[in-house]
């Protein structure tokens, strides 16, 4: 149970409503980021997008930071505890630097990035992964404030699923197209199926991907103009979820708005439901008379980031992954140890464990194995 003593239900309701309004109007994110940071008693915050392929870190909607800090953070982001934690963490998992004090102590990241700018603690969570990009929401405190406590961390744990969902929708649906005549063409370009339903569950719009999913008939069908999963239990669960989403202004129990839709062959789709009749969304979606958007995605069409998949496949620990990421920058064990603030013997021990787990014996073979884990991307036909 999350203890949110001192934070009213009305404040939470208004904040979550503001988050969802950002899904269709990203220009609202700066104010919403400030609102979330204020709730966590933070001096700065925002959203960053890290391009893993081009090793580029872009700060979006940020406030309260010195420009020099953002520039320094961008240069050193790949060696930060945040980068490694985001790869092994699940979307929405909240972390704080104060949870990693032992790793930070004496590290180059602490010496060159945090200490010169008086940063005492940063709390964050990975909010979106698409291809080689990762988006995270963060807030921070200076050295004049105490570390984050369970109240602030618990608050972010409550808000993070809503932020993740809003960013996913913004990423999937081109916002500018939603306000133009290009809506249908944009939705049809998505690999993810999009169903817009009325409050009583009738389908009022399907994009091309949704129509392809229906055509196969293995997992989803349309019966009486309603989404009808072939699995009876899933059919009842989806009907209940659509009904609830159409009635709730906000949903504090996000788990019931995502569900699996298995097909007859043992695979299927993951469905995410989002109310779309609130705030900015009401005027945009009103022509379709829709109150709920159902997004159906085939997990096989959304491969994990190579680093994350590689770590899970070979059961690497967080420390081992951090060493591996340092090696990808062309560093040897000694340089990696210095960068991470650990001893050279510790770095070499991590490296030996990685060799053992991946059945490799040389750094070149290890990096080649990691590079080969990059999935081939094929455009949908």
N, C-alpha and C positions, 0 to 999 in steps of 0.2 A: 504494500500500500504506500503510495507516494504522499508524504506529508507536505502539504502546501499551506500551512498555517500562515495567515496574513495575506493570502492572495484570494480575492473573492471570485465566486463563480461567474459574476458578470464581467469582471476583467478578463478571465479566461475565455469566456464566450466571445467577447469583442475582439480579443487578440486572434483567436482561431478564425473568426470571420474575416478579419483583415488579411490573414495569411492566404485564405482561399480567394479573396479578391485579387491578390497578386498573381494568381494562376493565369488570369486573363488580362491583367494589366501590370506588367513588370515594373512600370514606373512607380508603382506603389511600394516596391520593396524597400527603398531607403527609409521611409517612415516606419514600415513594419519592422525592419531590422532594429531601428532605434527603440521601438516599443518593446521588443523582446529583450534587448540589452538592458533597458531600464528595469524590466521585471527582475533581471538577474543582477541588478546593481553593478553594472559594468560601465567602464569608461569609454570603451570602443567596441566595434564589432562590424559585422557585414557578412558577405558571401564571397568566397573565392572559387575560381575555376582553374583546375590544374590540368594542363595538357600533358599526359604521360608520354606521348609520342615525341613531342617537340620540347619536352622539359621546360615548359613555360607556365608561369603562374600569374593569373590575372585576378586582380581584386575588383569585385563588383559591389556597388551599393555600400561601400565602407565609410566609416566616419570615426573620428577620434584618434586616428593614427597619424604620426609624422610621416610625410612623404618619404623621408630617408629610411624609415623603418620598413615601409612596404617594399621599397627597392631592395633593401638588404634581405628581407624575407624571401622575395622572389628568387634571388640568387642562391639562397641556401635552403630552399624549401625541400629539395630532394633528400637532404641529410637531416631533416627535422624529425622529431618523434611523431609529428602529425602525419607525415607522408607514409611511414611504415604502418602506423596504427590504422589509417584509413583503408589500406589495402587488405588487411586481415580482418577488419571490423565489418559487421553487417551494416547495411544502410540504416541510418537512424540511431545507431549506437553512440551514446554520449561518452566522451573522454575529456580529461583535464590534465594539463601538465603537472598539476600537483599530485596526480596519481602516479607520476613517473619521475619523482624527485631523484631516485637513485640513478636512473639512466641519464638525467640531465646534468647531474653533478660533475663538473669538470669537462663537459663536452664542449666542442668547438661551437656548436649551435648556441649554447647558453652564453658562452663568452662573447661571441661576435654578433649575435642577433638579439637576444633578450636583454642581457645586462646593460648594454650601452643605452637602451631606450627605456629602462626602468620597468620592463614588463615582468610582473610577478607571476601571473597565472593566465592561461588561455583555456577556455572550455569550447568544445566544438563537436560536430558530428558530420559524417559523410552523408550527403543528402541526395546525390544523384550520380549514377555511373552510366555513361553512354559511350560505347566504343572506347576510345582512349582518353576520354575526359572524365574528370571527377569534380563535383561541386560540393563544397562544405560550407556550413554556416558556423560562425565563430563569434565569440565575445571575449573580452580580456579586461584585466585589471592591472593597474600600475603598482609599483612597490609600496605605495601608501595605503593600499587596501589589503585585507586578509585574503587567504586562498578561498576558492569556491567551496561551499559547504553543501550538504545533502539537499538543502532547500532549493538552491539554484540548480544543482544538477538534476534533481527530481523534476523541477519545472521544465527544463529543457527536454527531459525524457518524455514528458507529456506533450510538448509542442512539436517535437521532432517528426513524428509520423505525418503531421499535417503539413509541415514545411516540405518534407520529402515528396508528398503527393502533389503539392502545388507546383514544385519545380519540375516534376515529371510531366505534368500536364502542359506547362509552359514550354518544355523542351519538345514534346511530341507534337503539339499543335502550334503552328506558326501564328503568333499572336496578331501580327499585322494582317494576315490573311483572314483571321476571324472577323475583322472589321471591314472586309472588302468582299467583292464578288468572287474571290478566289477560294472561298471556304471549302467547297466540295472538292476542287482539284487538290487542295492541300491535304485534306483528310484522305483522299484516295491514294496519295503518295506514301502513306504510312504503312509500315509492315504490321503494326499493331491494329487489331480489329477495334473499331469504335461503333458502339451501339448507343443511340440516344433514345431513352424511353420516357413515356409519359408517367404520371403518378400511378396509374393503374397497371403499369407494366407493358403497355403496347409499344412496339418498336416504331418510332417515327422517323428514324434515319439510320442507315448503315453505310459505312464507307466500303471501298472495294475489298480491303483485306477482310472485313467482316463477312462480306458476301462470299469470298473464297472459303472461309471457314465453314459457312453454312452449306456451301455446295458439296463439301466432302461428306458432311453428315455424320462424321465419326464421333464428334463430341457435342456439337451444338446444332440444333434445328430450329426452324421457326414454325410454331404451331399456333393457330388462331392469332397470328400477328404478335406473338410473344416469344421471347428467347426461351428455348426448351432444351436444356441439356439432356443427353441420352441417358445419363445416370439418374435414376429416380431420386436418390438422396440429395444429389447436387441440385436437381430441379427444384426441390422444396427449399433448399438453403438459399438458392439464388432468388427465388420469388420473395422469400422473407427479407433478404438483404435489400432488394430493390424497394420493397414497401417501406422498410425502415429508413433507407437513405432519402426517400422522397418526403418523409415526414419530419426528419431531424434537421434543425438548423445547423447543429454541430454534432460531431460524433466523438466522444471522449474514449470510446472503445473501438479503436481503429481496426482490430483484428477481424471483426465481423463484417467489414466492408472489403475484404479480400478473401478469395476462396479459389480452390482448385476445381477445374472442370475436366475430369478425366475423359479420355475417349475409349473406345471399345478395344483398342490395341495396347492400352497401358500407358499412353502418353497423354497429350491434351494441352490445355491452356491454363494460365493463371489469370483470373479476372479481378480487376480492381474497380470499385464503384465510387463515384464522386457525385454528391449533390451539386446541381448546376443552376439552381433557381434562387440564388442569394446574391445580394450586392451587385457588382458589375456584371456578373454572369447573367442576371435575369434579363437585362436588355439585349444581350447578345444572342442568347439561346431561345428567347421568347418566340421567334418565328417558327421554330420547330415544335413548340409546345412541349418541350422536354424538361423533366425535372431531375433525371439521373443519367449520367454517362457511365457506360460499362466498357472498360478497356480490356480486351482479351489478347494475351500475348503468348506465343509459343516460346518457352524457355530456350529451345534449341536455336531460335533466331536471335537471341540476345546473349552471346557468349560472355563469360566473365573476363575481366581484364586479365591479361597474361600473368601479371605478378600475383594477383589474388588466386587465380586458378592454379598456378605453379606451386604456390605455398600450400594450398589445400591438398593438391595432388600428392605432394611429397612430405606432407605433415611437418613443414618447417615451423619452428617457433618464431615469435616476434623478433628475438635477438638474432636468430639465424637469417631471417628475411632482411633485417636492417643491414647486416654485413653483405648479403647478396646484392642489395640495391646499391651499396657503396661500390662494390666491384664492377657493376655495370657502368660506372662513370670512369672506368679505366684505372682505378686505384688498386694497389696491392694490399696485402693484409696489414702491413705497418701503417700505411696512409689511411686505410679504412678505420683502424683502431684509433688513430689520432682524431679523425673527423667525428667519430661516434663517442669519444670520451671514454673508451675502454682500453684495457691493456692489450698489447700485441698477442700474448699467449691466449687471452680470451677470444680475440678475433680469429686466431688460427684454430682454436678448438671449435668455434662455430663453423669455420670453413670445413674442417674435417668431418663434422657431423653432416654438413650439407653434401659433401662428396659421398659419404656413406649412404645417405638417404636417396640420392639421385643416381647412385651407381656410376659416378664419374671419379676421375683421379686427377684431372688438371683443371685449372681455372678456365682455360680456353674451351674445354669440352663442356664445362658447366654453363658458361655464358652462351655457347652455341645451343645447348639444350633449352635454355630459357628463351632464346630468340626463336627457336623452332616452335615454341608453344604459342606464338602469335597466330590466332585463327585467321584463315582465309575468309575474307568478307565477300559475299556474293550478292549482287543486287537482285531483288525479287523480280521474277518474270511476270 
